[in-house]
Amino acid sequence: MSQNILFTSESVTEGHPDKICDQVSDAILDACLAQDPLSKVAC
């Protein structure tokens, strides 16, 4: 029996709010990990 898989993806252009939010959340995570390498963050 063959199984079909549908793969989808989404991309946004530079300057799009999603890209800015990704940069902010990455910066928050980097700052937390710099102070505590075992920190856990949900943002």
C-alpha positions in Angstrom: 0.0 0.0 0.0 1.5 3.4 -1.0 1.1 6.3 1.3 0.9 9.8 -0.1 2.3 12.7 2.0 1.4 16.3 1.4 4.2 18.7 2.3 3.5 22.4 2.6 5.5 25.4 3.7 5.1 29.1 4.1 7.6 31.8 3.7 7.4 35.6 4.3 9.6 38.4 2.9 12.1 40.4 4.9 10.5 43.1 7.0 7.3 41.1 7.5 6.0 41.1 11.1 6.5 37.4 11.4 10.2 37.8 10.6 10.5 40.6 13.1 8.8 38.5 15.8 11.1 35.6 15.0 14.1 37.9 15.5 12.7 39.2 18.8 12.0 35.8 20.2 15.5 34.6 19.1 17.1 37.5 20.9 15.1 36.7 24.1 16.1 33.1 23.9 19.8 34.0 23.3 19.8 36.3 26.3 18.2 33.7 28.6 20.7 31.0 27.5 23.6 33.4 28.0 22.7 33.7 31.6 21.5 30.2 32.2 22.5 27.5 29.7 19.7 25.2 31.1 17.0 27.8 30.9 13.7 27.0 29.3 11.7 29.7 27.5 8.3 29.8 25.9 7.9 32.9 23.8 
